[in-house]
Amino acid sequence: MRIPRRGTSLTHLNGRVVMKTLEVVPRAEIQLGETTHRFQAFCSREFDWPDVDD
C-alpha cells in the first residue's frame, strides 16, 4: 500500500531507506520515487577505459 507524502518521497538504496550518507557500489539499485536505477561504475580498480589514440 502506498501512502502519499505531499510531493516528497524517500530515496531507497537496495530496498532500504537512505537516512544518511552511504557508499554506492556497482550494481546497487537506487529508487527515486517510482523510478529504479541501477548504478554501474564506468571505472574502478577492476575496470578502466583503455587509452584511445585519436
C-alpha positions in Angstrom: 0.0 0.0 0.0 1.4 3.4 -1.0 0.9 6.4 1.3 1.1 9.9 -0.4 3.7 12.1 1.1 2.7 15.5 -0.2 5.2 15.8 -3.0 8.1 14.3 -1.2 9.4 10.7 -1.5 12.1 8.8 0.2 15.2 7.5 -1.6 16.0 3.8 -1.3 19.3 2.0 -1.8 18.9 -1.7 -2.4 15.5 -1.6 -0.9 16.4 0.3 2.3 15.5 3.9 3.1 18.5 6.2 2.9 18.7 8.3 6.0 22.5 9.1 6.0 25.4 9.3 3.6 26.1 5.8 2.1 28.7 4.4 -0.3 27.1 3.3 -3.6 28.7 0.2 -5.0 28.4 -1.1 -8.6 25.1 -2.8 -9.4 23.4 -1.1 -6.5 19.7 -0.3 -7.0 18.7 3.3 -6.3 15.0 4.1 -6.1 13.9 7.7 -6.5 10.1 8.0 -6.3 8.7 5.4 -8.6 11.8 5.0 -10.7 14.6 2.5 -10.0 18.1 2.9 -11.3 21.0 0.5 -11.3 24.4 2.1 -10.6 27.2 0.9 -12.8 30.7 2.4 -12.3 32.5 3.1 -15.6 35.9 3.0 -13.9 37.1 1.1 -10.9 40.1 -1.0 -9.7 38.7 -3.9 -11.7 37.9 -1.9 -14.9 39.2 1.2 -16.7 38.7 2.5 -20.2 41.8 1.8 -22.3 43.7 4.7 -23.7 42.5 5.6 -27.1 44.7 7.3 -29.7 42.8 9.8 -31.9 
